[in-house]
């Protein structure tokens, strides 16, 4: 009886493990992309069940901060691998974080997140600590509003003085 119970547990868990899709290989072209470049992802996925859909979920990051833009790209089966292409949009990006969402026999599976470091080219990337790099975007606009308010207040005071 104990042997039958152990066999039942092992056979049920083995079929569950074997049913999960496995990403065998991921090829990225170019292998070390620059910021603002176009990247092609090729993923070879193995599964005992039918793979219904594969999606690439990717995000550009700089240090520990990721940009709000994300890609949720459907991947097409081409020459035995799932493929899609994205074009990076942030000049300051230093890495890409990505993972795959795989719908296998009606159930969704997510792979672990992978990080790709981008190739930094001093001619194409904006250095982070230069005098030309504005660390406070929009600050000039605040100064403009304060100045316009002060001019209007002064004008109002002059009009009041003329009327008195």
C-alpha positions in Angstrom: 0.0 0.0 0.0 2.8 2.4 0.9 4.6 1.5 -2.4 1.4 2.3 -4.4 1.0 5.6 -2.6 4.6 6.6 -3.3 4.2 5.6 -6.9 1.1 7.7 -7.3 2.8 10.8 -5.7 5.9 10.4 -7.9 4.0 9.8 -11.1 1.6 12.8 -10.5 4.5 15.2 -9.7 6.6 14.0 -12.6 3.9 14.6 -15.1 3.4 18.2 -13.7 7.2 18.8 -13.9 7.4 17.4 -17.5 4.4 19.5 -18.6 6.0 22.8 -17.7 7.6 24.5 -20.7 11.4 25.0 -20.6 13.4 27.7 -22.3 16.3 25.8 -23.8 18.1 28.7 -25.4 17.8 32.4 -25.9 19.7 34.2 -28.7 19.8 37.9 -28.8 21.0 39.8 -31.9 23.1 41.9 -31.4 24.6 40.0 -28.4 25.8 43.3 -26.7 23.3 46.0 -27.9 23.7 49.7 -27.6 21.0 51.9 -26.2 18.5 53.0 -28.8 19.3 49.9 -30.9 16.9 47.3 -32.4 17.2 43.9 -30.8 15.9 40.5 -32.0 15.0 37.8 -29.4 15.0 34.2 -30.4 13.8 31.7 -27.8 13.9 27.9 -28.2 11.3 26.4 -25.9 10.7 22.8 -25.1 7.4 21.4 -23.9 5.5 18.1 -23.8 2.2 19.9 -24.3 1.0 22.3 -26.9 2.5 25.9 -26.6 -0.4 28.3 -27.4 1.4 31.6 -27.0 4.7 33.1 -26.1 5.2 36.7 -25.0 8.4 38.7 -24.3 8.1 41.1 -21.4 11.0 43.5 -21.3 12.0 46.8 -19.7 14.9 49.2 -20.0 16.7 50.1 -16.8 19.4 52.4 -15.5 21.2 51.3 -12.3 18.5 50.3 -9.9 15.8 52.3 -11.7 13.7 50.9 -14.5 11.9 53.2 -17.0 8.1 53.1 -17.0 7.9 52.0 -20.7 7.6 48.2 -21.1 7.3 45.8 -23.9 4.7 43.1 -24.0 5.5 41.6 -27.4 3.9 38.5 -28.9 6.5 36.1 -30.3 6.1 34.2 -33.6 7.4 30.7 -34.4 10.1 31.1 -37.0 12.5 28.2 -37.9 11.8 26.3 -34.7 12.2 29.3 -32.3 10.0 32.0 -31.1 11.1 35.4 -32.3 10.3 39.1 -31.8 12.0 42.4 -32.3 12.0 45.5 -30.1 13.6 48.9 -30.5 15.1 50.5 -27.4 14.0 54.1 -26.7 16.0 55.4 -23.7 19.5 56.8 -24.4 20.4 56.6 -20.7 19.5 52.9 -20.4 22.3 50.6 -19.1 20.5 47.3 -19.1 17.4 45.4 -20.2 15.4 43.1 -17.9 13.2 40.5 -19.6 11.3 37.3 -19.1 8.9 35.2 -21.1 5.2 34.4 -20.5 4.3 31.1 -22.0 0.8 29.8 -22.4 1.1 26.0 -22.5 -2.0 23.9 -22.9 -4.2 26.7 -21.5 -2.0 27.5 -18.5 0.4 30.5 -18.2 4.0 30.1 -17.1 6.5 32.9 -16.4 10.3 32.4 -16.7 12.8 33.9 -14.4 13.9 37.5 -15.2 17.2 37.8 -17.1 19.3 41.0 -17.2 21.3 42.1 -20.3 23.9 44.8 -19.8 24.0 47.2 -22.7 27.2 48.2 -24.4 28.0 51.8 -23.4 29.5 53.9 -26.2 30.8 57.2 -25.0 29.9 58.9 -28.3 26.3 57.8 -28.3 25.4 57.7 -24.6 24.8 60.7 -22.3 27.3 60.6 -19.4 25.4 60.8 -16.1 27.5 63.4 -14.4 28.2 66.1 -16.9 27.4 69.8 -16.7 25.3 69.5 -19.8 23.1 66.9 -18.2 20.1 68.6 -16.5 19.4 66.6 -13.4 16.2 68.6 -12.6 14.0 68.7 -15.8 11.2 71.2 -15.6 13.0 73.5 -13.1 13.2 76.3 -15.6 9.4 76.2 -16.1 8.9 76.8 -12.3 11.2 79.8 -12.4 9.2 81.2 -15.4 5.9 80.9 -13.5 7.3 82.6 -10.4 8.8 85.4 -12.5 5.5 85.9 -14.4 3.6 86.0 -11.0 6.0 88.6 -9.6 5.6 90.8 -12.7 1.8 90.6 -12.5 1.8 91.4 -8.8 4.0 94.5 -9.5 1.8 95.6 -12.3 -1.3 95.3 -10.1 0.4 97.4 -7.4 1.3 100.1 -9.9 -2.3 100.2 -11.2 -3.6 100.5 -7.6 -1.2 103.4 -6.9 -2.4 105.2 -10.1 -6.1 104.8 -9.2 -5.5 106.2 -5.6 
